[in-house]
Amino acid sequence: MELVEGARYLRKIANVSSTGMVFEDRLGGGRPGELVEFELPHRGGEEPVRVLGEVVRVSKAGQVAVRIDSTLPVDVDRLGGSIDL
């Protein structure tokens, strides 16, 4: 889920690692250099983890590549599940 000025937007994440992720944005909203914030679900009912990153690439097909802030490592093995809307 992408967080933008207090609003929450569902995004389909195509790929995630401890250093980056790719999500789909068919409306073409992402721009290289833009800072983004995401809330990713944890398995087992733990609190979602907030991830900060910078858009590094946007494809014509709507795939947005984000480099995750290296000071906030993401344990990808614990990600998954749902987030209450």
PEVENUR-V415090 format. One record per residue. N is the residue number from 0. RES is the residue in three letters. SS is DSSP state (a for helix, b for strand, c for the rest). PSI is psi in radians with two decimals (* if undefined). NEAR is the number of other ideal C-beta (glycine too) atoms within 12 Angstrom. Layout:
BEGIN
N&RES&SS&PSI&NEAR / N&RES&SS&PSI&NEAR
END
This chain:
BEGIN
0&MET&c&2.24&25 / 1&GLU&b&2.41&34 / 2&LEU&b&2.16&22 / 3&VAL&b&1.94&19 / 4&GLU&c&0.84&9 / 5&GLY&c&-0.22&8 / 6&ALA&b&2.71&12 / 7&ARG&b&2.25&18 / 8&TYR&b&2.23&23 / 9&LEU&c&2.34&19 / 10&ARG&c&2.50&31 / 11&LYS&b&2.01&18 / 12&ILE&b&2.12&32 / 13&ALA&b&-0.47&19 / 14&ASN&b&2.46&18 / 15&VAL&b&2.48&28 / 16&SER&c&-3.13&22 / 17&SER&c&-0.28&21 / 18&THR&c&-0.14&22 / 19&GLY&b&3.08&29 / 20&MET&b&2.85&35 / 21&VAL&b&2.26&29 / 22&PHE&b&2.84&33 / 23&GLU&b&2.33&25 / 24&ASP&c&1.49&30 / 25&ARG&c&-0.25&16 / 26&LEU&c&-0.07&12 / 27&GLY&c&0.58&16 / 28&GLY&c&-0.43&18 / 29&GLY&c&2.47&31 / 30&ARG&c&2.38&16 / 31&PRO&c&2.37&16 / 32&GLY&c&-0.31&14 / 33&GLU&c&2.41&23 / 34&LEU&b&2.37&21 / 35&VAL&b&2.69&36 / 36&GLU&b&2.34&28 / 37&PHE&b&2.69&35 / 38&GLU&b&2.05&29 / 39&LEU&b&2.40&35 / 40&PRO&c&2.58&25 / 41&HIS&b&2.56&22 / 42&ARG&a&2.75&18 / 43&GLY&a&0.32&13 / 44&GLY&a&0.15&13 / 45&GLU&c&2.81&15 / 46&GLU&c&2.45&15 / 47&PRO&c&2.65&26 / 48&VAL&b&2.37&27 / 49&ARG&b&2.36&22 / 50&VAL&b&2.26&38 / 51&LEU&b&2.49&26 / 52&GLY&b&3.11&35 / 53&GLU&b&2.31&24 / 54&VAL&b&2.21&30 / 55&VAL&b&-0.35&23 / 56&ARG&b&2.50&23 / 57&VAL&b&2.18&25 / 58&SER&c&2.83&19 / 59&LYS&c&-0.43&10 / 60&ALA&c&-0.02&14 / 61&GLY&c&0.26&20 / 62&GLN&b&2.26&24 / 63&VAL&b&2.09&36 / 64&ALA&b&2.31&30 / 65&VAL&b&2.31&39 / 66&ARG&b&2.14&26 / 67&ILE&b&2.44&34 / 68&ASP&c&2.09&21 / 69&SER&c&-0.24&15 / 70&THR&c&-0.17&10 / 71&LEU&c&1.36&18 / 72&PRO&c&2.54&17 / 73&VAL&c&2.19&30 / 74&ASP&c&1.58&18 / 75&VAL&a&-0.41&21 / 76&ASP&a&-0.34&13 / 77&ARG&a&0.00&20 / 78&LEU&b&2.67&26 / 79&GLY&c&2.87&19 / 80&GLY&c&-2.80&17 / 81&SER&c&2.84&16 / 82&ILE&c&2.30&26 / 83&ASP&c&2.37&11 / 84&LEU&c&*&11
END
